Protein backbone atom coordinates (compact mmCIF):
# COMPACT_ATOMS: atom_id res chain seq x y z
CA UNK A 1 0.00 0.00 0.00
CA UNK A 2 1.25 3.45 -0.87
CA UNK A 3 1.64 6.19 1.70
CA UNK A 4 0.07 9.39 0.48
CA UNK A 5 0.92 12.76 1.92
CA UNK A 6 -2.63 14.14 1.64
CA UNK A 7 -5.50 11.95 2.82
CA UNK A 8 -9.15 12.40 3.68
CA UNK A 9 -9.50 12.85 7.42
CA UNK A 10 -10.42 9.50 9.01
CA UNK A 11 -13.79 9.50 10.74
CA UNK A 12 -13.73 9.74 14.52
CA UNK A 13 -17.17 9.36 16.08
CA UNK A 14 -15.99 10.97 19.32
CA UNK A 15 -14.77 14.14 17.59
CA UNK A 16 -17.62 14.11 15.07
CA UNK A 17 -15.28 15.34 12.37
CA UNK A 18 -17.72 15.62 9.49
CA UNK A 19 -18.55 19.11 8.37
CA UNK A 20 -21.08 21.06 6.30
CA UNK A 21 -20.48 20.77 2.56
CA UNK A 22 -19.63 24.15 0.99
CA UNK A 23 -21.51 23.18 -2.18
CA UNK A 24 -24.79 21.52 -1.15
CA UNK A 25 -24.96 22.78 2.46
CA UNK A 26 -25.72 19.36 3.99
CA UNK A 27 -24.53 19.01 7.57
CA UNK A 28 -22.10 16.23 8.58
CA UNK A 29 -21.48 15.13 4.97
CA UNK A 30 -18.15 16.79 4.16
CA UNK A 31 -14.71 15.26 4.79
CA UNK A 32 -11.64 17.48 4.79
CA UNK A 33 -8.17 16.63 3.53
CA UNK A 34 -5.27 16.58 5.98
CA UNK A 35 -1.50 16.62 5.50
CA UNK A 36 0.01 13.50 7.10
CA UNK A 37 3.26 15.41 7.65
CA UNK A 38 1.45 18.26 9.38
CA UNK A 39 3.23 20.94 7.37
CA UNK A 40 0.23 22.31 5.45
CA UNK A 41 -3.11 23.46 6.79
CA UNK A 42 -5.74 23.51 4.05
CA UNK A 43 -8.65 25.95 3.75
CA UNK A 44 -12.01 24.64 4.96
CA UNK A 45 -13.34 24.12 1.41
CA UNK A 46 -10.67 21.52 0.50
CA UNK A 47 -12.30 18.10 0.80
CA UNK A 48 -14.97 15.79 -0.54
CA UNK A 49 -18.72 15.60 -0.05
CA UNK A 50 -19.95 12.14 0.98
CA UNK A 51 -23.02 12.65 -1.24
CA UNK A 52 -21.02 11.90 -4.39
CA UNK A 53 -24.07 10.96 -6.50
CA UNK A 54 -26.16 13.98 -5.50
CA UNK A 55 -23.62 16.72 -4.87
CA UNK A 56 -20.31 15.52 -6.27
CA UNK A 57 -18.20 18.27 -4.68
CA UNK A 58 -14.51 17.33 -4.54
CA UNK A 59 -11.83 19.98 -4.13
CA UNK A 60 -8.40 18.36 -4.04
CA UNK A 61 -5.28 19.64 -2.27
CA UNK A 62 -3.60 19.93 -5.69
CA UNK A 63 -6.25 22.40 -6.85
CA UNK A 64 -5.72 24.33 -3.63
CA UNK A 65 -1.99 24.68 -4.33
CA UNK A 66 -2.68 25.83 -7.90
CA UNK A 67 -5.02 28.52 -6.59
CA UNK A 68 -2.30 30.02 -4.36
CA UNK A 69 0.09 30.63 -7.25
N, C-alpha and C positions, 0 to 999 in steps of 0.2 A: 504494500500500500504506500502511496506517495504521501509525503508530508507537505501540505500546502501552507503558505504563509497566511493567506486570508481565508477564513472559514466563516460559515454562518454560525452565529452564537448558539451553542447547545442549549436545549431547553432545560430549565431548572424550575420545577414546580414550586419550590420554596421562595424563589426570587420573583416568580411570575414575570419572566423576561420576554414577553411578547408585547408588541407595541401596536399603536394605531397606524394603519397603512396611510402613507401620504397621498396615495392615489384614490383609493376607494373609501377611505375613512372608517373602515371596519376596525373595531377595537380588538386587541389581542390576536391579530392575524399577521403581524409583520415581524420578521426576523432580521436583525441587523448583522452586518459583517463585523468581525473582529480581526485584529492583527495578532497572530500567535506569538510574535516577538515583542509585542507591546510597544512598538516604536511609533505607530501611527494611530491616531484617533480619528475615526471617520465621522462625517456629518450624519445627522439623524436620518436623512433620507436614503442612505446607502444600505440596501438590503433587499429582501425578497418577500413579497406577499404570499402567504400560504394559500390564498384563493387563486391559484394559478389559472384555472379554467375560467373564472369569472372576471378577475381583475388583471392578472398577468404582469403586475408591476415587478420589475427586477432591475435594480440599479447596482451595477458591479463596482468594486473598488477600482478597477482599471478605468472606468468612465469617470470616476471621481478624480483620479490623478490627471486625466486629460483635461478636465474642467479647470484645474488650478493653473495650468500653463497658459 
